[in-house]
Amino acid sequence: MSGEKSGGNTGLGILVGAILVLVVGIAYYLFTGGDVPPIGDEPEIQIDLPDGN
């Protein structure tokens, strides 16, 4: 009988965990002023093409 109770608790735990992640994500977004920081540094690419003369 405890197996059935455990299954219900697992589903509830997943639901609470998902809500917690969502709330923390929204709080972080608002705390940072709405700007999501870039992940890593974006490389600056410069391509010099010949003039063709």
PQR file with spaces between the fields and no chain letter, atoms N, CA, C, O and H, PARSE charges and radii, in Angstrom:
ATOM       1  N    MET     1       0.815   -1.214    0.000 -0.4000 1.5000
ATOM       2  CA   MET     1       0.000    0.000    0.000 -0.0000 2.0000
ATOM       3  C    MET     1       0.851    1.267    0.000  0.5500 1.7000
ATOM       4  O    MET     1       0.431    2.308   -0.506 -0.5500 1.4000
ATOM       5  N    SER     2       2.029    1.169    0.562 -0.4000 1.5000
ATOM       6  CA   SER     2       2.880    2.358    0.595 -0.0000 2.0000
ATOM       7  C    SER     2       3.371    2.730   -0.799  0.5500 1.7000
ATOM       8  O    SER     2       3.737    3.883   -1.026 -0.5500 1.4000
ATOM       9  H    SER     2       2.370    0.324    0.973  0.4000 1.0000
ATOM      10  N    GLY     3       3.391    1.772   -1.754 -0.4000 1.5000
ATOM      11  CA   GLY     3       3.817    2.061   -3.119 -0.0000 2.0000
ATOM      12  C    GLY     3       2.887    3.043   -3.806  0.5500 1.7000
ATOM      13  O    GLY     3       3.332    3.918   -4.549 -0.5500 1.4000
ATOM      14  H    GLY     3       3.094    0.835   -1.570  0.4000 1.0000
ATOM      15  N    GLU     4       1.581    2.896   -3.553 -0.4000 1.5000
ATOM      16  CA   GLU     4       0.617    3.822   -4.160 -0.0000 2.0000
ATOM      17  C    GLU     4       0.795    5.230   -3.601  0.5500 1.7000
ATOM      18  O    GLU     4       0.699    6.203   -4.349 -0.5500 1.4000
ATOM      19  H    GLU     4       1.219    2.185   -2.949  0.4000 1.0000
ATOM      20  N    LYS     5       1.045    5.353   -2.332 -0.4000 1.5000
ATOM      21  CA   LYS     5       1.256    6.655   -1.704 -0.0000 2.0000
ATOM      22  C    LYS     5       2.537    7.302   -2.237  0.5500 1.7000
ATOM      23  O    LYS     5       2.584    8.512   -2.456 -0.5500 1.4000
ATOM      24  H    LYS     5       1.122    4.563   -1.724  0.4000 1.0000
ATOM      25  N    SER     6       3.564    6.493   -2.442 -0.4000 1.5000
ATOM      26  CA   SER     6       4.823    7.013   -2.952 -0.0000 2.0000
ATOM      27  C    SER     6       4.658    7.562   -4.364  0.5500 1.7000
ATOM      28  O    SER     6       5.257    8.582   -4.704 -0.5500 1.4000
ATOM      29  H    SER     6       3.526    5.510   -2.264  0.4000 1.0000
ATOM      30  N    GLY     7       3.852    6.896   -5.187 -0.4000 1.5000
ATOM      31  CA   GLY     7       3.616    7.382   -6.542 -0.0000 2.0000
ATOM      32  C    GLY     7       2.957    8.742   -6.538  0.5500 1.7000
ATOM      33  O    GLY     7       3.301    9.595   -7.356 -0.5500 1.4000
ATOM      34  H    GLY     7       3.365    6.068   -4.910  0.4000 1.0000
ATOM      35  N    GLY     8       2.018    8.965   -5.638 -0.4000 1.5000
ATOM      36  CA   GLY     8       1.358   10.262   -5.531 -0.0000 2.0000
ATOM      37  C    GLY     8       2.322   11.333   -5.057  0.5500 1.7000
ATOM      38  O    GLY     8       2.280   12.468   -5.532 -0.5500 1.4000
ATOM      39  H    GLY     8       1.738    8.272   -4.973  0.4000 1.0000
ATOM      40  N    ASN     9       3.186   10.975   -4.125 -0.4000 1.5000
ATOM      41  CA   ASN     9       4.165   11.936   -3.621 -0.0000 2.0000
ATOM      42  C    ASN     9       5.194   12.293   -4.684  0.5500 1.7000
ATOM      43  O    ASN     9       5.672   13.426   -4.731 -0.5500 1.4000
ATOM      44  H    ASN     9       3.220   10.053   -3.740  0.4000 1.0000
ATOM      45  N    THR    10       5.535   11.339   -5.534 -0.4000 1.5000
ATOM      46  CA   THR    10       6.500   11.614   -6.595 -0.0000 2.0000
ATOM      47  C    THR    10       5.933   12.611   -7.591  0.5500 1.7000
ATOM      48  O    THR    10       6.619   13.550   -7.995 -0.5500 1.4000
ATOM      49  H    THR    10       5.146   10.418   -5.497  0.4000 1.0000
ATOM      50  N    GLY    11       4.679   12.409   -7.988 -0.4000 1.5000
ATOM      51  CA   GLY    11       4.021   13.343   -8.911 -0.0000 2.0000
ATOM      52  C    GLY    11       3.910   14.729   -8.310  0.5500 1.7000
ATOM      53  O    GLY    11       4.117   15.728   -8.999 -0.5500 1.4000
ATOM      54  H    GLY    11       4.122   11.646   -7.660  0.4000 1.0000
ATOM      55  N    LEU    12       3.586   14.795   -7.033 -0.4000 1.5000
ATOM      56  CA   LEU    12       3.482   16.083   -6.351 -0.0000 2.0000
ATOM      57  C    LEU    12       4.848   16.755   -6.262  0.5500 1.7000
ATOM      58  O    LEU    12       4.955   17.971   -6.419 -0.5500 1.4000
ATOM      59  H    LEU    12       3.418   13.984   -6.474  0.4000 1.0000
ATOM      60  N    GLY    13       5.882   15.975   -6.015 -0.4000 1.5000
ATOM      61  CA   GLY    13       7.238   16.519   -5.937 -0.0000 2.0000
ATOM      62  C    GLY    13       7.697   17.096   -7.265  0.5500 1.7000
ATOM      63  O    GLY    13       8.326   18.153   -7.308 -0.5500 1.4000
ATOM      64  H    GLY    13       5.795   14.986   -5.888  0.4000 1.0000
ATOM      65  N    ILE    14       7.378   16.396   -8.350 -0.4000 1.5000
ATOM      66  CA   ILE    14       7.741   16.900   -9.680 -0.0000 2.0000
ATOM      67  C    ILE    14       7.005   18.199   -9.969  0.5500 1.7000
ATOM      68  O    ILE    14       7.594   19.137  -10.507 -0.5500 1.4000
ATOM      69  H    ILE    14       6.867   15.537   -8.315  0.4000 1.0000
ATOM      70  N    LEU    15       5.725   18.266   -9.618 -0.4000 1.5000
ATOM      71  CA   LEU    15       4.935   19.475   -9.846 -0.0000 2.0000
ATOM      72  C    LEU    15       5.476   20.643   -9.023  0.5500 1.7000
ATOM      73  O    LEU    15       5.623   21.747   -9.547 -0.5500 1.4000
ATOM      74  H    LEU    15       5.247   17.504   -9.182  0.4000 1.0000
ATOM      75  N    VAL    16       5.767   20.420   -7.768 -0.4000 1.5000
ATOM      76  CA   VAL    16       6.309   21.475   -6.908 -0.0000 2.0000
ATOM      77  C    VAL    16       7.687   21.911   -7.414  0.5500 1.7000
ATOM      78  O    VAL    16       8.003   23.101   -7.401 -0.5500 1.4000
ATOM      79  H    VAL    16       5.647   19.523   -7.342  0.4000 1.0000
ATOM      80  N    GLY    17       8.499   20.966   -7.853 -0.4000 1.5000
ATOM      81  CA   GLY    17       9.816   21.305   -8.390 -0.0000 2.0000
ATOM      82  C    GLY    17       9.729   22.157   -9.641  0.5500 1.7000
ATOM      83  O    GLY    17      10.499   23.103   -9.808 -0.5500 1.4000
ATOM      84  H    GLY    17       8.243   20.000   -7.863  0.4000 1.0000
ATOM      85  N    ALA    18       8.787   21.823  -10.528 -0.4000 1.5000
ATOM      86  CA   ALA    18       8.613   22.603  -11.760 -0.0000 2.0000
ATOM      87  C    ALA    18       8.143   24.018  -11.449  0.5500 1.7000
ATOM      88  O    ALA    18       8.614   24.980  -12.057 -0.5500 1.4000
ATOM      89  H    ALA    18       8.161   21.055  -10.392  0.4000 1.0000
ATOM      90  N    ILE    19       7.227   24.145  -10.516 -0.4000 1.5000
ATOM      91  CA   ILE    19       6.739   25.477  -10.126 -0.0000 2.0000
ATOM      92  C    ILE    19       7.864   26.284   -9.489  0.5500 1.7000
ATOM      93  O    ILE    19       7.993   27.482   -9.741 -0.5500 1.4000
ATOM      94  H    ILE    19       6.845   23.364  -10.022  0.4000 1.0000
ATOM      95  N    LEU    20       8.674   25.630   -8.664 -0.4000 1.5000
ATOM      96  CA   LEU    20       9.790   26.310   -8.004 -0.0000 2.0000
ATOM      97  C    LEU    20      10.799   26.828   -9.025  0.5500 1.7000
ATOM      98  O    LEU    20      11.274   27.958   -8.908 -0.5500 1.4000
ATOM      99  H    LEU    20       8.569   24.657   -8.459  0.4000 1.0000
ATOM     100  N    VAL    21      11.127   26.014  -10.020 -0.4000 1.5000
ATOM     101  CA   VAL    21      12.061   26.438  -11.062 -0.0000 2.0000
ATOM     102  C    VAL    21      11.492   27.621  -11.834  0.5500 1.7000
ATOM     103  O    VAL    21      12.222   28.557  -12.159 -0.5500 1.4000
ATOM     104  H    VAL    21      10.741   25.096  -10.115  0.4000 1.0000
ATOM     105  N    LEU    22      10.205   27.586  -12.127 -0.4000 1.5000
ATOM     106  CA   LEU    22       9.554   28.681  -12.851 -0.0000 2.0000
ATOM     107  C    LEU    22       9.589   29.973  -12.039  0.5500 1.7000
ATOM     108  O    LEU    22       9.896   31.034  -12.582 -0.5500 1.4000
ATOM     109  H    LEU    22       9.612   26.826  -11.863  0.4000 1.0000
ATOM     110  N    VAL    23       9.283   29.897  -10.758 -0.4000 1.5000
ATOM     111  CA   VAL    23       9.267   31.086   -9.901 -0.0000 2.0000
ATOM     112  C    VAL    23      10.676   31.662   -9.755  0.5500 1.7000
ATOM     113  O    VAL    23      10.855   32.879   -9.812 -0.5500 1.4000
ATOM     114  H    VAL    23       9.034   29.035  -10.317  0.4000 1.0000
ATOM     115  N    VAL    24      11.673   30.800   -9.568 -0.4000 1.5000
ATOM     116  CA   VAL    24      13.051   31.274   -9.442 -0.0000 2.0000
ATOM     117  C    VAL    24      13.508   31.917  -10.751  0.5500 1.7000
ATOM     118  O    VAL    24      14.197   32.936  -10.729 -0.5500 1.4000
ATOM     119  H    VAL    24      11.527   29.811   -9.521  0.4000 1.0000
ATOM     120  N    GLY    25      13.134   31.335  -11.880 -0.4000 1.5000
ATOM     121  CA   GLY    25      13.495   31.907  -13.175 -0.0000 2.0000
ATOM     122  C    GLY    25      12.885   33.278  -13.387  0.5500 1.7000
ATOM     123  O    GLY    25      13.560   34.190  -13.863 -0.5500 1.4000
ATOM     124  H    GLY    25      12.574   30.507  -11.898  0.4000 1.0000
ATOM     125  N    ILE    26      11.618   33.434  -13.041 -0.4000 1.5000
ATOM     126  CA   ILE    26      10.951   34.738  -13.183 -0.0000 2.0000
ATOM     127  C    ILE    26      11.566   35.755  -12.230  0.5500 1.7000
ATOM     128  O    ILE    26      11.770   36.910  -12.605 -0.5500 1.4000
ATOM     129  H    ILE    26      11.070   32.693  -12.654  0.4000 1.0000
ATOM     130  N    ALA    27      11.863   35.340  -11.003 -0.4000 1.5000
ATOM     131  CA   ALA    27      12.481   36.246  -10.031 -0.0000 2.0000
ATOM     132  C    ALA    27      13.861   36.698  -10.511  0.5500 1.7000
ATOM     133  O    ALA    27      14.215   37.868  -10.365 -0.5500 1.4000
ATOM     134  H    ALA    27      11.698   34.403  -10.697  0.4000 1.0000
ATOM     135  N    TYR    28      14.636   35.785  -11.079 -0.4000 1.5000
ATOM     136  CA   TYR    28      15.958   36.147  -11.597 -0.0000 2.0000
ATOM     137  C    TYR    28      15.824   37.129  -12.755  0.5500 1.7000
ATOM     138  O    TYR    28      16.583   38.093  -12.851 -0.5500 1.4000
ATOM     139  H    TYR    28      14.349   34.834  -11.197  0.4000 1.0000
ATOM     140  N    TYR    29      14.862   36.882  -13.626 -0.4000 1.5000
ATOM     141  CA   TYR    29      14.629   37.760  -14.774 -0.0000 2.0000
ATOM     142  C    TYR    29      14.272   39.171  -14.304  0.5500 1.7000
ATOM     143  O    TYR    29      14.792   40.151  -14.838 -0.5500 1.4000
ATOM     144  H    TYR    29      14.245   36.098  -13.548  0.4000 1.0000
ATOM     145  N    LEU    30      13.399   39.278  -13.320 -0.4000 1.5000
ATOM     146  CA   LEU    30      13.007   40.594  -12.809 -0.0000 2.0000
ATOM     147  C    LEU    30      14.149   41.242  -12.031  0.5500 1.7000
ATOM     148  O    LEU    30      14.337   42.456  -12.111 -0.5500 1.4000
ATOM     149  H    LEU    30      12.976   38.481  -12.886  0.4000 1.0000
ATOM     150  N    PHE    31      14.912   40.451  -11.279 -0.4000 1.5000
ATOM     151  CA   PHE    31      16.003   40.980  -10.469 -0.0000 2.0000
ATOM     152  C    PHE    31      17.117   41.553  -11.337  0.5500 1.7000
ATOM     153  O    PHE    31      17.762   42.531  -10.959 -0.5500 1.4000
ATOM     154  H    PHE    31      14.760   39.465  -11.214  0.4000 1.0000
ATOM     155  N    THR    32      17.346   40.944  -12.501 -0.4000 1.5000
ATOM     156  CA   THR    32      18.407   41.416  -13.382 -0.0000 2.0000
ATOM     157  C    THR    32      17.936   42.545  -14.292  0.5500 1.7000
ATOM     158  O    THR    32      18.691   42.983  -15.160 -0.5500 1.4000
ATOM     159  H    THR    32      16.822   40.149  -12.808  0.4000 1.0000
ATOM     160  N    GLY    33      16.738   43.016  -14.118 -0.4000 1.5000
ATOM     161  CA   GLY    33      16.231   44.130  -14.901 -0.0000 2.0000
ATOM     162  C    GLY    33      15.672   43.714  -16.249  0.5500 1.7000
ATOM     163  O    GLY    33      15.499   44.554  -17.132 -0.5500 1.4000
ATOM     164  H    GLY    33      16.124   42.660  -13.413  0.4000 1.0000
ATOM     165  N    GLY    34      15.391   42.448  -16.417 -0.4000 1.5000
ATOM     166  CA   GLY    34      14.788   41.979  -17.647 -0.0000 2.0000
ATOM     167  C    GLY    34      15.777   41.638  -18.737  0.5500 1.7000
ATOM     168  O    GLY    34      15.375   41.213  -19.820 -0.5500 1.4000
ATOM     169  H    GLY    34      15.532   41.766  -15.699  0.4000 1.0000
ATOM     170  N    ASP    35      17.073   41.815  -18.478 -0.4000 1.5000
ATOM     171  CA   ASP    35      18.084   41.476  -19.474 -0.0000 2.0000
ATOM     172  C    ASP    35      18.705   40.133  -19.123  0.5500 1.7000
ATOM     173  O    ASP    35      19.254   39.962  -18.035 -0.5500 1.4000
ATOM     174  H    ASP    35      17.399   42.161  -17.598  0.4000 1.0000
ATOM     175  N    VAL    36      18.616   39.187  -20.042 -0.4000 1.5000
ATOM     176  CA   VAL    36      19.226   37.885  -19.819 -0.0000 2.0000
ATOM     177  C    VAL    36      20.691   37.995  -20.229  0.5500 1.7000
ATOM     178  O    VAL    36      20.980   38.321  -21.381 -0.5500 1.4000
ATOM     179  H    VAL    36      18.170   39.327  -20.926  0.4000 1.0000
ATOM     180  N    PRO    37      21.617   37.731  -19.317 -0.5600 1.5000
ATOM     181  CA   PRO    37      23.034   37.857  -19.662  0.2800 2.0000
ATOM     182  C    PRO    37      23.423   36.816  -20.695  0.5500 1.7000
ATOM     183  O    PRO    37      22.904   35.700  -20.664 -0.5500 1.4000
ATOM     184  N    PRO    38      24.323   37.152  -21.609 -0.5600 1.5000
ATOM     185  CA   PRO    38      24.753   36.180  -22.616  0.2800 2.0000
ATOM     186  C    PRO    38      25.536   35.041  -21.977  0.5500 1.7000
ATOM     187  O    PRO    38      26.278   35.243  -21.015 -0.5500 1.4000
ATOM     188  N    ILE    39      25.364   33.865  -22.515 -0.4000 1.5000
ATOM     189  CA   ILE    39      26.092   32.702  -22.002 -0.0000 2.0000
ATOM     190  C    ILE    39      27.432   32.641  -22.730  0.5500 1.7000
ATOM     191  O    ILE    39      27.488   32.385  -23.932 -0.5500 1.4000
ATOM     192  H    ILE    39      24.762   33.702  -23.296  0.4000 1.0000
ATOM     193  N    GLY    40      28.489   32.876  -21.997 -0.4000 1.5000
ATOM     194  CA   GLY    40      29.817   32.885  -22.605 -0.0000 2.0000
ATOM     195  C    GLY    40      30.032   34.183  -23.382  0.5500 1.7000
ATOM     196  O    GLY    40      29.149   35.039  -23.437 -0.5500 1.4000
ATOM     197  H    GLY    40      28.443   33.084  -21.020  0.4000 1.0000
ATOM     198  N    ASP    41      31.189   34.314  -23.966 -0.4000 1.5000
ATOM     199  CA   ASP    41      31.505   35.500  -24.766 -0.0000 2.0000
ATOM     200  C    ASP    41      31.223   35.205  -26.229  0.5500 1.7000
ATOM     201  O    ASP    41      31.618   34.166  -26.757 -0.5500 1.4000
ATOM     202  H    ASP    41      31.906   33.618  -23.921  0.4000 1.0000
ATOM     203  N    GLU    42      30.540   36.128  -26.869 -0.4000 1.5000
ATOM     204  CA   GLU    42      30.277   35.967  -28.293 -0.0000 2.0000
ATOM     205  C    GLU    42      31.531   36.394  -29.060  0.5500 1.7000
ATOM     206  O    GLU    42      32.039   37.496  -28.851 -0.5500 1.4000
ATOM     207  H    GLU    42      30.218   36.972  -26.440  0.4000 1.0000
ATOM     208  N    PRO    43      32.023   35.540  -29.933 -0.5600 1.5000
ATOM     209  CA   PRO    43      33.231   35.897  -30.681  0.2800 2.0000
ATOM     210  C    PRO    43      32.948   36.996  -31.696  0.5500 1.7000
ATOM     211  O    PRO    43      31.890   37.023  -32.324 -0.5500 1.4000
ATOM     212  N    GLU    44      33.897   37.887  -31.843 -0.4000 1.5000
ATOM     213  CA   GLU    44      33.771   38.941  -32.842 -0.0000 2.0000
ATOM     214  C    GLU    44      34.440   38.454  -34.125  0.5500 1.7000
ATOM     215  O    GLU    44      35.642   38.190  -34.148 -0.5500 1.4000
ATOM     216  H    GLU    44      34.757   37.864  -31.333  0.4000 1.0000
ATOM     217  N    ILE    45      33.656   38.339  -35.179 -0.4000 1.5000
ATOM     218  CA   ILE    45      34.168   37.805  -36.441 -0.0000 2.0000
ATOM     219  C    ILE    45      34.278   38.938  -37.444  0.5500 1.7000
ATOM     220  O    ILE    45      33.312   39.661  -37.692 -0.5500 1.4000
ATOM     221  H    ILE    45      32.679   38.554  -35.159  0.4000 1.0000
ATOM     222  N    GLN    46      35.456   39.085  -38.016 -0.4000 1.5000
ATOM     223  CA   GLN    46      35.684   40.104  -39.033 -0.0000 2.0000
ATOM     224  C    GLN    46      36.275   39.423  -40.263  0.5500 1.7000
ATOM     225  O    GLN    46      37.305   38.754  -40.175 -0.5500 1.4000
ATOM     226  H    GLN    46      36.240   38.497  -37.815  0.4000 1.0000
ATOM     227  N    ILE    47      35.623   39.595  -41.401 -0.4000 1.5000
ATOM     228  CA   ILE    47      36.076   38.989  -42.644 -0.0000 2.0000
ATOM     229  C    ILE    47      36.475   40.099  -43.613  0.5500 1.7000
ATOM     230  O    ILE    47      35.663   40.955  -43.965 -0.5500 1.4000
ATOM     231  H    ILE    47      34.786   40.138  -41.473  0.4000 1.0000
ATOM     232  N    ASP    48      37.721   40.070  -44.034 -0.4000 1.5000
ATOM     233  CA   ASP    48      38.213   41.045  -45.005 -0.0000 2.0000
ATOM     234  C    ASP    48      38.245   40.398  -46.377  0.5500 1.7000
ATOM     235  O    ASP    48      39.003   39.455  -46.608 -0.5500 1.4000
ATOM     236  H    ASP    48      38.380   39.374  -43.748  0.4000 1.0000
ATOM     237  N    LEU    49      37.426   40.900  -47.284 -0.4000 1.5000
ATOM     238  CA   LEU    49      37.384   40.365  -48.655 -0.0000 2.0000
ATOM     239  C    LEU    49      38.213   41.253  -49.576  0.5500 1.7000
ATOM     240  O    LEU    49      38.280   42.466  -49.380 -0.5500 1.4000
ATOM     241  H    LEU    49      36.810   41.665  -47.096  0.4000 1.0000
ATOM     242  N    PRO    50      38.839   40.651  -50.575 -0.5600 1.5000
ATOM     243  CA   PRO    50      39.598   41.456  -51.530  0.2800 2.0000
ATOM     244  C    PRO    50      38.667   42.331  -52.375  0.5500 1.7000
ATOM     245  O    PRO    50      37.499   41.997  -52.572 -0.5500 1.4000
ATOM     246  N    ASP    51      39.193   43.446  -52.867 -0.4000 1.5000
ATOM     247  CA   ASP    51      38.383   44.377  -53.655 -0.0000 2.0000
ATOM     248  C    ASP    51      37.977   43.808  -55.003  0.5500 1.7000
ATOM     249  O    ASP    51      36.959   44.226  -55.554 -0.5500 1.4000
ATOM     250  H    ASP    51      40.142   43.718  -52.707  0.4000 1.0000
ATOM     251  N    GLY    52      38.716   42.893  -55.539 -0.4000 1.5000
ATOM     252  CA   GLY    52      38.406   42.296  -56.833 -0.0000 2.0000
ATOM     253  C    GLY    52      38.995   43.062  -57.996  0.5500 1.7000
ATOM     254  O    GLY    52      38.598   42.816  -59.135 -0.5500 1.4000
ATOM     255  H    GLY    52      39.543   42.553  -55.091  0.4000 1.0000
ATOM     256  N    ASN    53      39.921   43.978  -57.770 -0.4000 1.5000
ATOM     257  CA   ASN    53      40.543   44.757  -58.860 -0.0000 2.0000
ATOM     258  C    ASN    53      41.776   44.088  -59.372  0.5500 1.7000
ATOM     259  O    ASN    53      42.424   44.602  -60.285 -0.5500 1.4000
ATOM     260  H    ASN    53      40.243   44.178  -56.845  0.4000 1.0000
